[in-house]
Amino acid sequence: MRFNIFSKGHMGHRQTVIIRGIIVTLLAAVISLALFFLVGIKYTDTMFAEFSYAVVQGSIYDDAETDNDIKINNITEGTIDESNWVSPVVDSQYGYIICDEVGLNAPLYYGDSENVLLKGAGQSVSSYFPGQGGTVLVGGHDTTFFGCLESINENMKIKVNTEYGVFEYNVTDISIVSGSDYDIKSDKEQLVLYTCYPFGKTDINRTKKIIFVCDKVSGPVIGGAGDE
Amino acid sequence: MSKGSLHRKKNKCIMILSGIISLFIALCMSLLLLSVLLKGGLLNEKLFRQTLSESTYFDNKIDEVMQSVSDKLSLAGLPEEISEEVITRTAITINADKKIKNGNTEKYDGMSQFGDKLTANIYDYLGETGVVVTDEVKKSVELIVTEIAKAYDTNMTFLFAKLYNEFHDKYNHIFEMVIYVSAAVLIICSLMAVFMHSRKYRGLRYVGYGILAGSAVTEAVSVLLKLNLKGMLPDNKTEYYNFVSKFIDKSFSQGIFMCLAGILLFSLVSLATYYMRKQAI
């Protein structure tokens, strides 16, 4: 025998209407919420990323008034004793990447998780720190902090101001690649900036990256006592 | 097929269609309320300026401006007390509000009160110290006031507000469009639901279900959006970030009012349904 809660023999018309109302309302609410998570959140995230960018970039402009936590060490040469050097903590900011010629001024974080890239540029944890003599691989969003990289040309200077020193690099090569793998070198210090390509598109399926390879010009070296 | 079974099938079909329309009404309702929420909150320049005025941001700013003006006064050989009644929190708040409203473009001529008061204070001081005000002295005072006003203007530049204005300009029109479109679709869906049923009050019931669902979704989504946005920002405990956090809180706190507005609309629809049903019987 079939059991039907909507059958009028089982309950009155009023109860049927109430239960139908509850079910329709709940279903509509659940489906609307599911649609928001499936479709809407992509758009709100893009919008909020831009708001977050405006706020973070605003805090950089407003640096003097807000006594930012990062204290830049202005050492530009010499050797930093590795035993005294403290490696930045993952997901923390340890400096800024600056290129005045194109208006680049992004907070530099150690780690490149999605959350970090909303607040600035992120250095891959599998790469080297500035001053360690290897590849410093740094990524950022082309829609926010790295949007201005579109105007960067070869031979432009990029500064990396960190809590332990100020480094300067020279852009030597710009290339567009497919995929996201990059060989980390340990024998030559290079700053490698990358972002999605083409610039400014919100298509999440973009697979191309634009890579800016920059050779070190100046800055201290992290090494054992007496190393140069 | 008997006439009765055909009738039942038709009723079932209408019921399913009404359910689907309810879903569309819920979607449009939540879209409409969320757009109103964002437009009245995160994209509300007035709320942005108001939150800035109420925050502790200017407590630090006043020291900075004071320092800059005092340096200029010292260079001119004048005591810093001259600026005491000129640079007040209220004056800074009003001037900042004006400047942000005009996209940081208002120069010191717009702050004539600042210049007039400073000039009067300098003349008072000169009078007290027995300096005779000649044309040359007048020229010097004018030059000093201009220089100080320039320094004041530079200090009162809020570039973060410019970035916020850019963000506002980009999204404001989009949400205006969303409000109009979702309101139009909401009305069309409601009319479809009502006219689909031979007894209009039955269709109106489905409109009510959609409105109620949409209102509940608005509140849930606004809470999620607030948490999401706060999670995207660095957790710095500076005056600037405190202000931003306060602005986000204020922006999304209106979500509950949007939800209540939806519930009120649902109550009106329910009331209309009740009277229409009574009349039909």
Interface residues (C-beta under 8 A of the other chain):
Chain A: V17 R20 G21 V24 T25 L26 L27 A28 A29 I31 S32 L33 L35 F36 G40 I41 T44 D45 M47 F48 A49 E50 F51 S52 Y53 A54 V55 V56 Q57 G58 S59 Y61 D62 A64 E65 T66 D67 N68 D69 Q93 P107 N115 L118 K119
Chain B: M15 G19 S22 L23 I25 A26 L27 S30 L42 Y57 N60 K61 E64 F158 L159 F160 A161 L163 Y164 E166 F167 K170 Y171 R205 Y206 G208 Y209 G210 L212 A213 G214 A216 V217 A220 V221 L225 N228 L229 G231 M232 L233 P234 N236 T238 E239 Y240 Y241 V244
